[in-house]
Amino acid sequence: MSEPAIVAEGLTRRFGDFVAVDALTFEVARGEVFGFLGANGAGKTTAIRMLTGLLAPSAGHATVAGHDVGRDPEGVRRRIGYMSQRFSLYEDLTVRENVELYGGIYGLSDAEIRDRGGALLESLGLTPWARTLVGAIPLGRKQKLAFSVALIHRPAIVFLDEPTGGVDPITRRQFWEMIYETAARGTTVFVTTHYMDEAEYCDRISIMVDGRMAALGTPAELKRAHGVASVDDVFVRLARAG
Amino acid sequence: MRTIRFLLRKEYRQIFRDRVMVAQIFMVPIIQMLVLANAATFSVRSVQLWVVDDDRSSVSRAIVDRLTASGRFVLAGSSASMAEADDALLDRRAGLILHLPARLERELVRTRRGEIQMIFNAEDGAAAGIASAYAQRIVAGYGAELAAELRPAVGAIGAASDAPRAAGGSLDLRLRGWYNPELDYRDFMVPGILVVLVTIVGSMLTAVNIAREKELGTLDQLNVTPVTKTQFIAGKLIPLWSIGLVELGVGLAFAHAVFGVPVRGSLWLVFGAAAMYLVVALGIGLLVSAMVDTQQQAMFVIYFILIVYLLMSGLFTPVRSMPVWAQWVSAFTPVQHFVTVMRSVLLKGGGVGDVWRELLVLAGYGVVVFWVAVRQYRKRVA
């Protein structure tokens, strides 16, 4: 087995006296779809910001795609894709301009941008929309586009922070199909969500409560351990206890 | 380099796609010039005149006519009682009460002296002083005319405020030169207004532009990419810097074509100084954007800084009449130095030899502000 995509050991972040993330220790394997769950304010976003190099850890360390997030955040950034809960493309640029921009930023050649960009638009059915401003296309398509753009440089790991917030059930289903395809190609998917049905689709899930990882395992394992029928019940049980 | 090219293309596209922004860039200099150049002058026009004429004679009517005919006074109303006139002054329907006492004409003929009363609203002391100088001159002119016409019957009329008293038929009126009402303030104001413009573009657009990306979340997105701090800052500042220079060009061309503001010195020098000054302005914008989270906060902080800067810069009020500590503060605002360069080069044809001190200060400023701003800017929160 090759080295894991993400290794976190005692990863901690404090804001003054408040401990937002308290000694997270976990591993995520390559090609895994890892669900990162937790109530609002449980510390998910803080943890993601540390793993993506946006926030320095207060203690502990983490390795993402072989690079230490504390010492070599630039190395991490070259190897990851990121799609935030807030919409991350430029709404006042066209679909194609966004693709070109991110391709250029990640150091793709003009030919690569043309080929990968064209294939990307084709697969999303966005070719007719190439010259449309991103702000003018429907939310579901936007989210799928943002996901594809986050993958344009073929990262080892992609972080999705509540990627399906506000989109309709059909688009959510299609989005998850995209996630599976991505994982099948060997890209690790690290995803946060509030939808418990989505959690069931993950290879493994973790549940954060008050900055700590209260549970970690496959959905089936967690349901069995807590003697309940759904991940939703596991979540409510843990969140209430915390 | 390649990354910067992509970032620049993005930035220019976004700026020129934003109609409001484009309108701002090209219309604001013109509108600001039209409004400020005409409004921000020290000459006083159309003072509201309120007449209390107790005499109702040909002389009293002639005085009112002379004042209104000058174009500087507009008849706002009249009344029989002073009480009503007082009210008008109080609620600003009148800026000047002209009280012509009963028997003015008769006294003039009999004693060769007449007294009239003028009461100014001196809330704005400078404006009242100028208006009073106008009025005194007009009244004195009429007095001299009367004296010549009716000699030896009538001597003169003196305005009773603090006007010089006419004595024995001749008028001794001392007009003070510094209230020269014909002086064209436009040439003096326009270079300053151009500086305000460049400052606003530089600081405001930079701070708001970056704060906007923070607000939308696209900044986080850029921060998780391999884009370096230098690339990001260059990608943001080069477009805004170039727009600042274009603005200055638009404003200057307009001022020259419409107001005939002279360009006596070298345009290279003007734009060279502007290029340096813009680095300061952009640096301030960058610094502010690092401190704030939203566009609103950015605007608020920038407004605060700009108001202090502009008031302290000697643009609207002479630096020498400030308290000493304020003069020191003023010496430390970059605005003042750029205004000095602009006025010197445009109006007096000054060359590098005349403004090298200011240029040096601007360059120093640019280096310091920029250095601090770039250091302050972080991709990652510590």
Boltz contact constraints between the chains, C-beta under 6 A:
constraints:
  - contact:
      token1: [A, 52]
      token2: [B, 224]
      max_distance: 6.0
  - contact:
      token1: [A, 54]
      token2: [B, 223]
      max_distance: 6.0
  - contact:
      token1: [A, 54]
      token2: [B, 380]
      max_distance: 6.0
  - contact:
      token1: [A, 55]
      token2: [B, 381]
      max_distance: 6.0
  - contact:
      token1: [A, 56]
      token2: [B, 382]
      max_distance: 6.0
  - contact:
      token1: [A, 73]
      token2: [B, 380]
      max_distance: 6.0
  - contact:
      token1: [A, 77]
      token2: [B, 224]
      max_distance: 6.0
  - contact:
      token1: [A, 77]
      token2: [B, 226]
      max_distance: 6.0
  - contact:
      token1: [A, 78]
      token2: [B, 226]
      max_distance: 6.0
  - contact:
      token1: [A, 82]
      token2: [B, 224]
      max_distance: 6.0
  - contact:
      token1: [A, 84]
      token2: [B, 217]
      max_distance: 6.0
  - contact:
      token1: [A, 84]
      token2: [B, 220]
      max_distance: 6.0
  - contact:
      token1: [A, 86]
      token2: [B, 217]
      max_distance: 6.0
  - contact:
      token1: [A, 88]
      token2: [B, 221]
      max_distance: 6.0
  - contact:
      token1: [A, 92]
      token2: [B, 14]
      max_distance: 6.0
  - contact:
      token1: [A, 92]
      token2: [B, 17]
      max_distance: 6.0
  - contact:
      token1: [A, 101]
      token2: [B, 6]
      max_distance: 6.0
  - contact:
      token1: [A, 101]
      token2: [B, 10]
      max_distance: 6.0
  - contact:
      token1: [A, 104]
      token2: [B, 6]
      max_distance: 6.0
  - contact:
      token1: [A, 105]
      token2: [B, 3]
      max_distance: 6.0
  - contact:
      token1: [A, 105]
      token2: [B, 6]
      max_distance: 6.0
  - contact:
      token1: [A, 105]
      token2: [B, 225]
      max_distance: 6.0
  - contact:
      token1: [A, 105]
      token2: [B, 227]
      max_distance: 6.0
